Amino acid sequence: MSLALSLAEAAPWYNLGLVIVAIVLFTKLFNTPVRDRRVYLMPWKILFFALLVFIIEEVMTVLRSMNIINIPVHINGFFELIIICTFIYTLLLQKEHLKLSQL
Amino acid sequence: MIIWVYETFKYIQAQEIQKREAALKASFQLVSFLTSKKEVHMLTPYDWIYGISIITTVFLSVIAGTIALTMFEKASQRRYLSAWKPLIVALVLFVVEELFGALKVFGVWSTPWLTHVIPSFILVFLIAALLRQINITRGVEE
């Protein structure tokens, strides 16, 4: 078994752990009082939404592979579309904020 | 002289026969190609929608990657934006994953790295960005 295959075998488990860590860190970030007024947290909130969509997609994939739900795989395309649109919005929002803060 | 004329005539005749045979063979191949029953896989409306959504995602991913890379320089210059550096790396990795995913969906190329390994790297960079952003928000990085 190659390195990539062995990593792919173990990956769902440590990915799950990493996702949990990311959620905990996001909640910590949103609960942290903002000391620096240049910090703009709105893009991070949108990014959190994208992470939640990603988690829903992964959960659906796992449930589908276990034959628990019967939703077609085609819906994954729409999830990815939502995630990428959210990323673009996040980046544009941050760019806009940068432009406004320079004025 | 008569023999030479006869030989030339025979040679031309042989060439004509060869040409006719080649033309006949080609037409036979064409007819057999047109009349053969090919296995055609009909795409369902779901397949069309899935394909279109994948192509759209790839297109938007390239746009997102480009925007992310243009922000990288600004993120390097300002300390309060330093959390965006690992985040941009994560975004670019996501773009790479989307490109590989599209190649896999269309049956062009597939790799075991795609399914879980690249998302792991994306998550690692996201966690690094979050840790840095928490420190910046608390005012520790100043």
gemmi code that builds the backbone of each chain (N, CA, C; Angstrom):
import gemmi

chains = {
    "A": [
        ("MET", (0.846, -1.202, 0.000), (0.000, 0.000, 0.000), (0.878, 1.247, 0.000)),
        ("SER", (0.579, 2.170, -0.921), (1.400, 3.377, -1.008), (1.085, 4.334, 0.151)),
        ("LEU", (1.940, 5.355, 0.261), (1.760, 6.329, 1.338), (0.411, 7.030, 1.217)),
        ("ALA", (0.062, 7.414, -0.025), (-1.206, 8.132, -0.247), (-2.394, 7.261, 0.143)),
        ("LEU", (-2.322, 5.959, -0.224), (-3.434, 5.056, 0.092), (-3.567, 4.846, 1.598)),
        ("SER", (-2.393, 4.693, 2.266), (-2.460, 4.503, 3.722), (-2.996, 5.751, 4.415)),
        ("LEU", (-2.576, 6.922, 3.909), (-3.092, 8.165, 4.486), (-4.593, 8.291, 4.236)),
        ("ALA", (-5.013, 7.904, 3.024), (-6.435, 7.980, 2.679), (-7.275, 7.048, 3.554)),
        ("GLU", (-6.654, 5.933, 4.002), (-7.370, 4.997, 4.888), (-7.638, 5.637, 6.253)),
        ("ALA", (-6.599, 6.308, 6.769), (-6.702, 6.877, 8.120), (-7.292, 8.280, 8.127)),
        ("ALA", (-7.317, 8.904, 6.949), (-7.694, 10.326, 6.876), (-9.070, 10.675, 7.436)),
        ("PRO", (-10.138, 9.885, 7.159), (-11.450, 10.298, 7.682), (-11.447, 10.518, 9.184)),
        ("TRP", (-10.650, 9.731, 9.911), (-10.643, 9.835, 11.371), (-9.924, 11.079, 11.845)),
        ("TYR", (-8.709, 11.312, 11.281), (-8.027, 12.528, 11.762), (-8.639, 13.787, 11.156)),
        ("ASN", (-9.322, 13.663, 10.003), (-10.068, 14.810, 9.456), (-11.197, 15.202, 10.394)),
        ("LEU", (-11.852, 14.180, 10.934), (-12.938, 14.423, 11.900), (-12.403, 15.188, 13.108)),
        ("GLY", (-11.253, 14.744, 13.599), (-10.613, 15.424, 14.739), (-10.261, 16.864, 14.397)),
        ("LEU", (-9.701, 17.063, 13.179), (-9.311, 18.417, 12.761), (-10.527, 19.327, 12.618)),
        ("VAL", (-11.643, 18.766, 12.112), (-12.866, 19.560, 11.956), (-13.376, 20.000, 13.329)),
        ("ILE", (-13.326, 19.078, 14.296), (-13.786, 19.419, 15.659), (-12.908, 20.529, 16.235)),
        ("VAL", (-11.579, 20.398, 16.035), (-10.655, 21.440, 16.520), (-10.988, 22.786, 15.861)),
        ("ALA", (-11.261, 22.757, 14.550), (-11.574, 23.998, 13.823), (-12.847, 24.644, 14.371)),
        ("ILE", (-13.867, 23.822, 14.657), (-15.125, 24.374, 15.194), (-14.878, 25.020, 16.555)),
        ("VAL", (-14.107, 24.330, 17.391), (-13.793, 24.872, 18.728), (-13.064, 26.216, 18.599)),
        ("LEU", (-12.105, 26.269, 17.653), (-11.334, 27.506, 17.472), (-12.208, 28.637, 16.932)),
        ("PHE", (-13.136, 28.288, 16.043), (-14.049, 29.311, 15.527), (-14.890, 29.901, 16.661)),
        ("THR", (-15.434, 29.016, 17.521), (-16.259, 29.518, 18.637), (-15.405, 30.383, 19.573)),
        ("LYS", (-14.152, 29.963, 19.760), (-13.256, 30.743, 20.616), (-12.989, 32.118, 19.985)),
        ("LEU", (-12.794, 32.128, 18.671), (-12.534, 33.394, 17.962), (-13.718, 34.347, 18.088)),
        ("PHE", (-14.941, 33.805, 17.939), (-16.118, 34.679, 17.992), (-16.411, 35.158, 19.421)),
        ("ASN", (-15.925, 34.416, 20.408), (-16.149, 34.831, 21.795), (-15.029, 35.725, 22.340)),
        ("THR", (-13.946, 35.836, 21.582), (-12.817, 36.661, 22.039), (-13.155, 38.148, 21.874)),
        ("PRO", (-12.972, 38.957, 22.921), (-13.220, 40.393, 22.767), (-12.189, 41.040, 21.838)),
        ("VAL", (-12.678, 41.882, 20.917), (-11.788, 42.487, 19.914), (-11.059, 43.680, 20.525)),
        ("ARG", (-9.717, 43.584, 20.622), (-8.912, 44.682, 21.184), (-8.458, 45.639, 20.064)),
        ("ASP", (-8.166, 45.027, 18.900), (-7.679, 45.827, 17.770), (-8.875, 46.168, 16.873)),
        ("ARG", (-9.171, 47.472, 16.714), (-10.379, 47.818, 15.951), (-10.190, 47.640, 14.438)),
        ("ARG", (-8.964, 47.372, 13.994), (-8.757, 47.097, 12.567), (-9.180, 45.667, 12.201)),
        ("VAL", (-9.352, 44.851, 13.253), (-9.724, 43.448, 13.005), (-11.175, 43.375, 12.545)),
        ("TYR", (-11.384, 42.652, 11.465), (-12.712, 42.538, 10.870), (-13.097, 41.057, 10.871)),
        ("LEU", (-14.103, 40.726, 11.673), (-14.420, 39.292, 11.868), (-15.522, 38.757, 10.954)),
        ("MET", (-16.161, 39.638, 10.227), (-17.275, 39.185, 9.375), (-16.857, 38.095, 8.365)),
        ("PRO", (-15.705, 38.263, 7.664), (-15.298, 37.200, 6.735), (-15.111, 35.847, 7.425)),
        ("TRP", (-14.653, 35.892, 8.679), (-14.435, 34.645, 9.418), (-15.761, 33.972, 9.747)),
        ("LYS", (-16.804, 34.786, 9.981), (-18.134, 34.214, 10.239), (-18.664, 33.525, 8.978)),
        ("ILE", (-18.436, 34.155, 7.834), (-18.888, 33.559, 6.564), (-18.098, 32.278, 6.284)),
        ("LEU", (-16.810, 32.329, 6.633), (-15.965, 31.140, 6.466), (-16.458, 29.981, 7.342)),
        ("PHE", (-16.939, 30.321, 8.519), (-17.506, 29.316, 9.432), (-18.738, 28.669, 8.798)),
        ("PHE", (-19.550, 29.497, 8.123), (-20.722, 28.972, 7.417), (-20.266, 27.972, 6.332)),
        ("ALA", (-19.194, 28.336, 5.606), (-18.667, 27.434, 4.555), (-18.202, 26.116, 5.172)),
        ("LEU", (-17.569, 26.207, 6.344), (-17.103, 24.987, 7.027), (-18.300, 24.106, 7.419)),
        ("LEU", (-19.386, 24.746, 7.869), (-20.582, 23.983, 8.242), (-21.181, 23.273, 7.018)),
        ("VAL", (-21.191, 23.967, 5.876), (-21.694, 23.347, 4.633), (-20.820, 22.144, 4.265)),
        ("PHE", (-19.495, 22.320, 4.414), (-18.545, 21.240, 4.125), (-18.807, 20.034, 5.027)),
        ("ILE", (-19.100, 20.313, 6.319), (-19.377, 19.222, 7.262), (-20.664, 18.484, 6.866)),
        ("ILE", (-21.701, 19.256, 6.485), (-22.968, 18.626, 6.049), (-22.716, 17.723, 4.836)),
        ("GLU", (-21.902, 18.224, 3.889), (-21.581, 17.441, 2.686), (-20.875, 16.135, 3.058)),
        ("GLU", (-19.895, 16.252, 3.964), (-19.131, 15.061, 4.369), (-20.028, 14.046, 5.093)),
        ("VAL", (-20.894, 14.566, 5.988), (-21.806, 13.678, 6.729), (-22.722, 12.944, 5.753)),
        ("MET", (-23.237, 13.697, 4.763), (-24.117, 13.064, 3.772), (-23.386, 12.001, 2.965)),
        ("THR", (-22.116, 12.278, 2.640), (-21.311, 11.303, 1.886), (-21.125, 10.027, 2.698)),
        ("VAL", (-20.820, 10.198, 3.986), (-20.612, 9.032, 4.855), (-21.905, 8.228, 4.991)),
        ("LEU", (-23.036, 8.942, 5.217), (-24.327, 8.252, 5.383), (-24.748, 7.548, 4.090)),
        ("ARG", (-24.416, 8.155, 2.952), (-24.735, 7.542, 1.659), (-23.922, 6.262, 1.454)),
        ("SER", (-22.629, 6.340, 1.819), (-21.772, 5.152, 1.653), (-22.202, 4.021, 2.596)),
        ("MET", (-22.851, 4.392, 3.710), (-23.341, 3.354, 4.631), (-24.775, 2.925, 4.306)),
        ("ASN", (-25.315, 3.447, 3.180), (-26.677, 3.139, 2.712), (-27.756, 3.537, 3.733)),
        ("ILE", (-27.491, 4.554, 4.495), (-28.497, 5.021, 5.458), (-29.451, 6.015, 4.771)),
        ("ILE", (-28.888, 6.891, 3.927), (-29.746, 7.799, 3.159), (-29.558, 7.537, 1.667)),
        ("ASN", (-30.521, 7.981, 0.877), (-30.487, 7.678, -0.558), (-30.548, 8.962, -1.394)),
        ("ILE", (-29.833, 9.981, -0.966), (-29.811, 11.239, -1.728), (-28.730, 11.098, -2.804)),
        ("PRO", (-29.047, 11.432, -4.085), (-28.044, 11.242, -5.151), (-26.792, 12.090, -4.958)),
        ("VAL", (-25.703, 11.595, -5.563), (-24.384, 12.236, -5.402), (-24.350, 13.615, -6.073)),
        ("HIS", (-25.311, 13.857, -6.973), (-25.322, 15.114, -7.730), (-25.432, 16.351, -6.842)),
        ("ILE", (-25.993, 16.144, -5.652), (-26.192, 17.289, -4.749), (-24.853, 17.845, -4.244)),
        ("ASN", (-23.801, 17.006, -4.290), (-22.470, 17.455, -3.851), (-21.970, 18.647, -4.666)),
        ("GLY", (-22.311, 18.641, -5.953), (-21.911, 19.750, -6.822), (-22.441, 21.069, -6.310)),
        ("PHE", (-23.674, 21.050, -5.823), (-24.286, 22.286, -5.311), (-23.656, 22.716, -3.996)),
        ("PHE", (-23.308, 21.726, -3.165), (-22.621, 22.061, -1.911), (-21.291, 22.758, -2.208)),
        ("GLU", (-20.555, 22.196, -3.169), (-19.260, 22.797, -3.516), (-19.428, 24.188, -4.105)),
        ("LEU", (-20.521, 24.339, -4.854), (-20.829, 25.653, -5.428), (-21.082, 26.678, -4.319)),
        ("ILE", (-21.839, 26.254, -3.306), (-22.128, 27.160, -2.175), (-20.821, 27.530, -1.469)),
        ("ILE", (-19.967, 26.502, -1.243), (-18.704, 26.746, -0.527), (-17.830, 27.737, -1.299)),
        ("ILE", (-17.706, 27.526, -2.594), (-16.799, 28.391, -3.373), (-17.366, 29.801, -3.485)),
        ("CYS", (-18.696, 29.931, -3.605), (-19.315, 31.268, -3.638), (-19.071, 31.983, -2.309)),
        ("THR", (-19.153, 31.236, -1.225), (-18.902, 31.820, 0.097), (-17.455, 32.307, 0.201)),
        ("PHE", (-16.522, 31.511, -0.332), (-15.106, 31.905, -0.306), (-14.895, 33.202, -1.085)),
        ("ILE", (-15.502, 33.264, -2.255), (-15.338, 34.474, -3.080), (-15.908, 35.685, -2.342)),
        ("TYR", (-17.083, 35.498, -1.731), (-17.710, 36.599, -0.988), (-16.811, 37.032, 0.173)),
        ("THR", (-16.236, 36.043, 0.864), (-15.321, 36.339, 1.989), (-14.136, 37.192, 1.526)),
        ("LEU", (-13.528, 36.755, 0.431), (-12.350, 37.468, -0.074), (-12.712, 38.885, -0.513)),
        ("LEU", (-13.850, 39.007, -1.201), (-14.252, 40.330, -1.677), (-14.597, 41.252, -0.507)),
        ("LEU", (-15.213, 40.669, 0.512), (-15.567, 41.452, 1.704), (-14.307, 41.992, 2.384)),
        ("GLN", (-13.296, 41.131, 2.520), (-12.045, 41.540, 3.159), (-11.331, 42.596, 2.318)),
        ("LYS", (-11.359, 42.441, 1.001), (-10.726, 43.419, 0.109), (-11.412, 44.778, 0.240)),
        ("GLU", (-12.753, 44.721, 0.299), (-13.545, 45.944, 0.433), (-13.198, 46.658, 1.745)),
        ("HIS", (-13.096, 45.848, 2.806), (-12.780, 46.410, 4.114), (-11.388, 47.051, 4.116)),
        ("LEU", (-10.462, 46.393, 3.441), (-9.090, 46.931, 3.323), (-9.107, 48.272, 2.606)),
        ("LYS", (-9.882, 48.331, 1.531), (-9.969, 49.552, 0.737), (-10.563, 50.680, 1.581)),
        ("LEU", (-11.618, 50.361, 2.326), (-12.287, 51.369, 3.148), (-11.387, 51.845, 4.287)),
        ("SER", (-10.606, 50.913, 4.870), (-9.727, 51.294, 5.979), (-8.556, 52.149, 5.507)),
        ("GLN", (-8.221, 52.052, 4.217), (-7.123, 52.871, 3.682), (-7.561, 54.313, 3.428)),
        ("LEU", (-8.886, 54.501, 3.263), (-9.396, 55.865, 2.963), (-9.270, 56.781, 4.186)),
    ],
    "B": [
        ("MET", (10.260, -4.341, -78.048), (9.377, -3.177, -77.933), (7.970, -3.592, -77.468)),
        ("ILE", (7.484, -4.650, -78.114), (6.150, -5.167, -77.774), (6.149, -5.648, -76.323)),
        ("ILE", (7.270, -6.301, -75.957), (7.366, -6.808, -74.573), (7.363, -5.655, -73.575)),
        ("TRP", (8.105, -4.609, -73.930), (8.188, -3.434, -73.029), (6.804, -2.793, -72.833)),
        ("VAL", (6.062, -2.651, -74.000), (4.701, -2.080, -73.946), (3.799, -2.975, -73.089)),
        ("TYR", (3.960, -4.268, -73.291), (3.141, -5.234, -72.552), (3.423, -5.147, -71.050)),
        ("GLU", (4.753, -5.039, -70.717), (5.141, -4.958, -69.294), (4.588, -3.682, -68.645)),
        ("THR", (4.710, -2.568, -69.386), (4.208, -1.281, -68.876), (2.702, -1.352, -68.642)),
        ("PHE", (2.010, -1.909, -69.612), (0.566, -2.049, -69.521), (0.181, -2.894, -68.292)),
        ("LYS", (0.962, -3.989, -68.106), (0.700, -4.870, -66.962), (0.919, -4.134, -65.629)),
        ("TYR", (2.007, -3.335, -65.651), (2.343, -2.571, -64.438), (1.235, -1.583, -64.092)),
        ("ILE", (0.743, -0.845, -65.114), (-0.330, 0.140, -64.898), (-1.597, -0.565, -64.418)),
        ("GLN", (-1.872, -1.708, -65.021), (-3.059, -2.484, -64.656), (-2.997, -2.928, -63.176)),
        ("ALA", (-1.771, -3.385, -62.774), (-1.594, -3.824, -61.375), (-1.810, -2.673, -60.407)),
        ("GLN", (-1.290, -1.495, -60.806), (-1.469, -0.305, -59.948), (-2.938, 0.067, -59.827)),
        ("GLU", (-3.670, -0.016, -60.946), (-5.101, 0.300, -60.955), (-5.858, -0.637, -60.019)),
        ("ILE", (-5.478, -1.905, -60.103), (-6.145, -2.912, -59.249), (-5.893, -2.607, -57.769)),
        ("GLN", (-4.612, -2.242, -57.476), (-4.251, -1.910, -56.083), (-5.066, -0.725, -55.568)),
        ("LYS", (-5.187, 0.317, -56.431), (-5.944, 1.511, -56.055), (-7.393, 1.151, -55.787)),
        ("ARG", (-7.976, 0.344, -56.678), (-9.377, -0.040, -56.521), (-9.584, -0.831, -55.229)),
        ("GLU", (-8.616, -1.716, -54.978), (-8.723, -2.528, -53.747), (-8.686, -1.645, -52.499)),
        ("ALA", (-7.775, -0.645, -52.522), (-7.648, 0.270, -51.373), (-8.928, 1.067, -51.177)),
        ("ALA", (-9.487, 1.555, -52.302), (-10.727, 2.335, -52.222), (-11.862, 1.471, -51.701)),
        ("LEU", (-11.905, 0.250, -52.186), (-12.945, -0.688, -51.757), (-12.831, -0.966, -50.258)),
        ("LYS", (-11.566, -1.145, -49.797), (-11.320, -1.436, -48.384), (-11.762, -0.256, -47.511)),
        ("ALA", (-11.399, 0.945, -47.977), (-11.755, 2.145, -47.211), (-13.267, 2.316, -47.132)),
        ("SER", (-13.950, 2.106, -48.263), (-15.415, 2.268, -48.263), (-16.062, 1.195, -47.390)),
        ("PHE", (-15.468, -0.007, -47.427), (-16.002, -1.083, -46.583), (-15.868, -0.735, -45.098)),
        ("GLN", (-14.683, -0.175, -44.757), (-14.457, 0.242, -43.353), (-15.436, 1.324, -42.937)),
        ("LEU", (-15.686, 2.263, -43.859), (-16.605, 3.358, -43.560), (-18.027, 2.820, -43.325)),
        ("VAL", (-18.433, 1.910, -44.222), (-19.777, 1.337, -44.100), (-19.908, 0.559, -42.795)),
        ("SER", (-18.882, -0.227, -42.472), (-18.946, -1.019, -41.230), (-18.933, -0.123, -39.998)),
        ("PHE", (-18.200, 1.022, -40.094), (-18.175, 1.975, -38.973), (-19.545, 2.622, -38.774)),
        ("LEU", (-20.185, 2.970, -39.923), (-21.482, 3.650, -39.816), (-22.605, 2.708, -39.387)),
        ("THR", (-22.493, 1.465, -39.800), (-23.592, 0.539, -39.484), (-23.391, -0.208, -38.163)),
        ("SER", (-22.174, -0.118, -37.582), (-21.933, -0.863, -36.338), (-22.749, -0.270, -35.196)),
        ("LYS", (-23.164, -1.132, -34.289), (-23.973, -0.680, -33.150), (-23.027, -0.264, -32.027)),
        ("LYS", (-22.894, 1.047, -31.848), (-22.012, 1.541, -30.782), (-22.792, 1.617, -29.480)),
        ("GLU", (-22.061, 1.419, -28.365), (-22.702, 1.523, -27.063), (-22.719, 2.988, -26.640)),
        ("VAL", (-23.870, 3.582, -26.626), (-23.983, 5.001, -26.293), (-24.594, 5.136, -24.903)),
        ("HIS", (-23.853, 5.847, -24.036), (-24.370, 6.052, -22.683), (-25.120, 7.380, -22.648)),
        ("MET", (-26.419, 7.286, -22.476), (-27.233, 8.503, -22.463), (-27.120, 9.183, -21.094)),
        ("LEU", (-26.881, 10.475, -21.130), (-26.780, 11.223, -19.877), (-28.179, 11.615, -19.410)),
        ("THR", (-28.407, 11.442, -18.125), (-29.694, 11.839, -17.555), (-29.649, 13.343, -17.233)),
        ("PRO", (-30.792, 13.981, -17.018), (-30.765, 15.402, -16.620), (-29.936, 15.641, -15.367)),
        ("TYR", (-29.941, 14.664, -14.442), (-29.124, 14.780, -13.223), (-27.644, 14.874, -13.572)),
        ("ASP", (-27.203, 14.024, -14.548), (-25.791, 14.046, -14.961), (-25.423, 15.394, -15.562)),
        ("TRP", (-26.341, 15.917, -16.379), (-26.084, 17.221, -16.994), (-25.928, 18.298, -15.924)),
        ("ILE", (-26.871, 18.274, -14.961), (-26.843, 19.300, -13.902), (-25.576, 19.157, -13.070)),
        ("TYR", (-25.205, 17.902, -12.766), (-23.997, 17.642, -11.973), (-22.758, 18.140, -12.716)),
        ("GLY", (-22.700, 17.820, -14.000), (-21.554, 18.246, -14.818), (-21.452, 19.752, -14.891)),
        ("ILE", (-22.606, 20.402, -15.104), (-22.608, 21.869, -15.202), (-22.172, 22.486, -13.873)),
        ("SER", (-22.683, 21.921, -12.765), (-22.307, 22.476, -11.454), (-20.814, 22.286, -11.192)),
        ("ILE", (-20.268, 21.153, -11.644), (-18.825, 20.908, -11.447), (-17.996, 21.900, -12.270)),
        ("ILE", (-18.410, 22.102, -13.523), (-17.670, 23.041, -14.381), (-17.748, 24.460, -13.793)),
        ("THR", (-18.932, 24.821, -13.299), (-19.099, 26.145, -12.677), (-18.189, 26.275, -11.457)),
        ("THR", (-18.147, 25.206, -10.656), (-17.313, 25.234, -9.446), (-15.843, 25.422, -9.822)),
        ("VAL", (-15.397, 24.704, -10.861), (-13.993, 24.831, -11.280), (-13.709, 26.265, -11.715)),
        ("PHE", (-14.620, 26.814, -12.504), (-14.456, 28.177, -13.014), (-14.374, 29.174, -11.845)),
        ("LEU", (-15.321, 29.025, -10.896), (-15.334, 29.930, -9.736), (-14.114, 29.709, -8.839)),
        ("SER", (-13.651, 28.441, -8.774), (-12.461, 28.147, -7.964), (-11.246, 28.892, -8.497)),
        ("VAL", (-11.123, 28.910, -9.817), (-9.982, 29.616, -10.421), (-10.073, 31.108, -10.086)),
        ("ILE", (-11.294, 31.656, -10.141), (-11.479, 33.079, -9.796), (-11.113, 33.309, -8.326)),
        ("ALA", (-11.602, 32.420, -7.434), (-11.308, 32.551, -6.003), (-9.803, 32.456, -5.751)),
        ("GLY", (-9.152, 31.517, -6.425), (-7.697, 31.351, -6.273), (-6.949, 32.592, -6.710)),
        ("THR", (-7.393, 33.184, -7.814), (-6.738, 34.398, -8.313), (-6.910, 35.552, -7.320)),
        ("ILE", (-8.148, 35.720, -6.813), (-8.394, 36.799, -5.835), (-7.542, 36.565, -4.582)),
        ("ALA", (-7.495, 35.296, -4.144), (-6.721, 34.955, -2.941), (-5.245, 35.289, -3.131)),
        ("LEU", (-4.708, 34.958, -4.302), (-3.281, 35.221, -4.543), (-2.993, 36.726, -4.623)),
        ("THR", (-3.949, 37.497, -5.130), (-3.728, 38.955, -5.177), (-3.755, 39.555, -3.766)),
        ("MET", (-4.449, 38.875, -2.850), (-4.515, 39.379, -1.463), (-3.288, 39.007, -0.647)),
        ("PHE", (-2.523, 38.027, -1.135), (-1.403, 37.494, -0.356), (-0.368, 38.574, -0.036)),
        ("GLU", (-0.098, 39.429, -1.015), (0.905, 40.482, -0.825), (0.462, 41.467, 0.264)),
        ("LYS", (-0.830, 41.853, 0.195), (-1.364, 42.784, 1.200), (-1.328, 42.153, 2.595)),
        ("ALA", (-1.622, 40.854, 2.647), (-1.606, 40.149, 3.928), (-0.197, 40.075, 4.502)),
        ("SER", (0.802, 40.023, 3.631), (2.189, 39.967, 4.113), (2.636, 41.316, 4.644)),
        ("GLN", (2.091, 42.402, 4.087), (2.536, 43.746, 4.495), (1.968, 44.176, 5.850)),
        ("ARG", (0.739, 43.758, 6.157), (0.079, 44.218, 7.393), (0.060, 43.094, 8.431)),
        ("ARG", (0.442, 43.457, 9.639), (0.516, 42.435, 10.694), (-0.858, 41.923, 11.094)),
        ("TYR", (-1.851, 42.830, 11.113), (-3.191, 42.399, 11.539), (-3.893, 41.530, 10.487)),
        ("LEU", (-3.259, 41.413, 9.317), (-3.820, 40.526, 8.279), (-2.994, 39.250, 8.116)),
        ("SER", (-2.048, 39.038, 9.029), (-1.135, 37.898, 8.850), (-1.855, 36.543, 8.917)),
        ("ALA", (-3.046, 36.528, 9.544), (-3.796, 35.261, 9.593), (-4.308, 34.850, 8.219)),
        ("TRP", (-4.375, 35.836, 7.317), (-4.873, 35.527, 5.980), (-3.869, 34.727, 5.155)),
        ("LYS", (-2.587, 34.781, 5.561), (-1.576, 34.046, 4.774), (-1.848, 32.541, 4.761)),
        ("PRO", (-1.951, 31.879, 5.954), (-2.289, 30.444, 5.907), (-3.678, 30.174, 5.331)),
        ("LEU", (-4.593, 31.144, 5.544), (-5.950, 30.975, 5.016), (-5.932, 30.968, 3.476)),
        ("ILE", (-5.114, 31.840, 2.901), (-5.013, 31.892, 1.441), (-4.402, 30.593, 0.907)),
        ("VAL", (-3.415, 30.057, 1.647), (-2.829, 28.758, 1.232), (-3.917, 27.684, 1.245)),
        ("ALA", (-4.755, 27.715, 2.304), (-5.858, 26.747, 2.389), (-6.820, 26.913, 1.216)),
        ("LEU", (-7.099, 28.163, 0.853), (-8.005, 28.428, -0.266), (-7.432, 27.918, -1.587)),
        ("VAL", (-6.133, 28.145, -1.770), (-5.489, 27.682, -3.007), (-5.507, 26.148, -3.059)),
        ("LEU", (-5.291, 25.513, -1.904), (-5.366, 24.045, -1.849), (-6.784, 23.562, -2.180)),
        ("PHE", (-7.772, 24.328, -1.712), (-9.167, 23.986, -2.021), (-9.407, 24.067, -3.535)),
        ("VAL", (-8.818, 25.082, -4.153), (-8.942, 25.234, -5.612), (-8.331, 24.016, -6.308)),
        ("VAL", (-7.144, 23.609, -5.821), (-6.467, 22.433, -6.398), (-7.349, 21.199, -6.248)),
        ("GLU", (-7.951, 21.077, -5.066), (-8.827, 19.918, -4.829), (-10.033, 19.919, -5.755)),
        ("GLU", (-10.577, 21.097, -5.979), (-11.731, 21.210, -6.886), (-11.345, 20.819, -8.314)),
        ("LEU", (-10.150, 21.251, -8.724), (-9.680, 20.906, -10.079), (-9.501, 19.398, -10.211)),
        ("PHE", (-8.847, 18.786, -9.210), (-8.649, 17.335, -9.224), (-10.001, 16.612, -9.175)),
        ("GLY", (-10.928, 17.174, -8.366), (-12.259, 16.580, -8.228), (-12.997, 16.569, -9.557)),
        ("ALA", (-12.869, 17.672, -10.303), (-13.528, 17.737, -11.611), (-12.929, 16.695, -12.561)),
        ("LEU", (-11.594, 16.558, -12.511), (-10.936, 15.557, -13.371), (-11.424, 14.158, -13.014)),
        ("LYS", (-11.651, 13.927, -11.715), (-12.124, 12.612, -11.256), (-13.571, 12.363, -11.707)),
        ("VAL", (-14.414, 13.397, -11.552), (-15.833, 13.251, -11.920), (-15.974, 12.964, -13.414)),
        ("PHE", (-15.167, 13.640, -14.232), (-15.257, 13.420, -15.676), (-14.434, 12.222, -16.154)),
        ("GLY", (-13.863, 11.489, -15.198), (-13.157, 10.253, -15.539), (-11.834, 10.453, -16.247)),
        ("VAL", (-11.216, 11.619, -16.063), (-9.932, 11.899, -16.731), (-8.775, 11.350, -15.901)),
        ("TRP", (-8.776, 11.654, -14.614), (-7.649, 11.268, -13.758), (-8.113, 11.209, -12.313)),
        ("SER", (-7.611, 10.251, -11.583), (-7.980, 10.125, -10.177), (-6.759, 9.768, -9.346)),
        ("THR", (-6.699, 10.298, -8.128), (-5.578, 10.005, -7.246), (-6.098, 9.812, -5.811)),
        ("PRO", (-5.503, 8.891, -5.059), (-5.970, 8.684, -3.679), (-5.726, 9.888, -2.771)),
        ("TRP", (-4.820, 10.794, -3.201), (-4.539, 11.990, -2.402), (-5.761, 12.886, -2.326)),
        ("LEU", (-6.609, 12.765, -3.363), (-7.691, 13.723, -3.535), (-8.732, 13.663, -2.428)),
        ("THR", (-9.199, 12.451, -2.123), (-10.399, 12.309, -1.297), (-10.232, 12.875, 0.106)),
        ("HIS", (-9.161, 12.514, 0.759), (-9.036, 12.915, 2.163), (-7.740, 13.645, 2.486)),
        ("VAL", (-6.692, 13.398, 1.735), (-5.374, 13.907, 2.135), (-5.281, 15.424, 1.922)),
        ("ILE", (-5.737, 15.910, 0.757), (-5.709, 17.364, 0.514), (-6.631, 18.091, 1.506)),
        ("PRO", (-7.863, 17.584, 1.767), (-8.684, 18.239, 2.796), (-8.002, 18.313, 4.163)),
        ("SER", (-7.168, 17.305, 4.493), (-6.440, 17.355, 5.768), (-5.502, 18.553, 5.796)),
        ("PHE", (-4.770, 18.757, 4.705), (-3.862, 19.909, 4.633), (-4.651, 21.219, 4.703)),
        ("ILE", (-5.820, 21.232, 4.036), (-6.664, 22.441, 4.069), (-7.062, 22.744, 5.516)),
        ("LEU", (-7.464, 21.704, 6.235), (-7.888, 21.893, 7.635), (-6.726, 22.338, 8.512)),
        ("VAL", (-5.539, 21.779, 8.266), (-4.358, 22.173, 9.057), (-4.069, 23.663, 8.855)),
        ("PHE", (-4.099, 24.117, 7.602), (-3.848, 25.542, 7.329), (-4.958, 26.420, 7.910)),
        ("LEU", (-6.201, 25.915, 7.874), (-7.321, 26.680, 8.455), (-7.138, 26.833, 9.961)),
        ("ILE", (-6.703, 25.755, 10.617), (-6.467, 25.815, 12.068), (-5.337, 26.797, 12.386)),
        ("ALA", (-4.281, 26.759, 11.564), (-3.165, 27.696, 11.773), (-3.654, 29.139, 11.634)),
        ("ALA", (-4.501, 29.376, 10.619), (-5.041, 30.732, 10.412), (-5.913, 31.150, 11.589)),
        ("LEU", (-6.717, 30.221, 12.084), (-7.603, 30.545, 13.212), (-6.812, 30.889, 14.473)),
        ("LEU", (-5.768, 30.106, 14.730), (-4.935, 30.367, 15.915), (-4.313, 31.755, 15.839)),
        ("ARG", (-3.816, 32.088, 14.651), (-3.184, 33.401, 14.484), (-4.220, 34.522, 14.624)),
        ("GLN", (-5.422, 34.283, 14.056), (-6.468, 35.312, 14.124), (-6.939, 35.529, 15.563)),
        ("ILE", (-7.007, 34.447, 16.333), (-7.394, 34.579, 17.752), (-6.369, 35.458, 18.477)),
        ("ASN", (-5.094, 35.204, 18.210), (-4.035, 36.009, 18.837), (-4.116, 37.475, 18.415)),
        ("ILE", (-4.405, 37.694, 17.135), (-4.507, 39.081, 16.636), (-5.701, 39.780, 17.287)),
        ("THR", (-6.826, 39.051, 17.367), (-8.046, 39.642, 17.961), (-7.814, 39.988, 19.431)),
        ("ARG", (-7.050, 39.144, 20.120), (-6.761, 39.410, 21.542), (-5.713, 40.496, 21.726)),
        ("GLY", (-5.047, 40.833, 20.622), (-4.011, 41.863, 20.697), (-2.657, 41.330, 21.087)),
        ("VAL", (-2.458, 40.029, 21.011), (-1.185, 39.409, 21.399), (-0.115, 39.639, 20.331)),
        ("GLU", (-0.519, 39.682, 19.057), (0.452, 39.770, 17.956), (1.083, 41.148, 17.813)),
        ("GLU", (0.492, 42.150, 18.457), (1.027, 43.514, 18.300), (2.334, 43.689, 19.060)),
    ],
}
model = gemmi.Model(1)
for chain_id, residues in chains.items():
    chain = gemmi.Chain(chain_id)
    for i, (resn, *xyz) in enumerate(residues, 1):
        res = gemmi.Residue()
        res.name, res.seqid = resn, gemmi.SeqId(i, " ")
        for name, pos in zip(("N", "CA", "C"), xyz):
            atom = gemmi.Atom()
            atom.name, atom.element = name, gemmi.Element(name[0])
            atom.pos, atom.b_iso = gemmi.Position(*pos), 0.0
            res.add_atom(atom)
        chain.add_residue(res)
    model.add_chain(chain)
structure = gemmi.Structure()
structure.add_model(model)
structure.setup_entities()
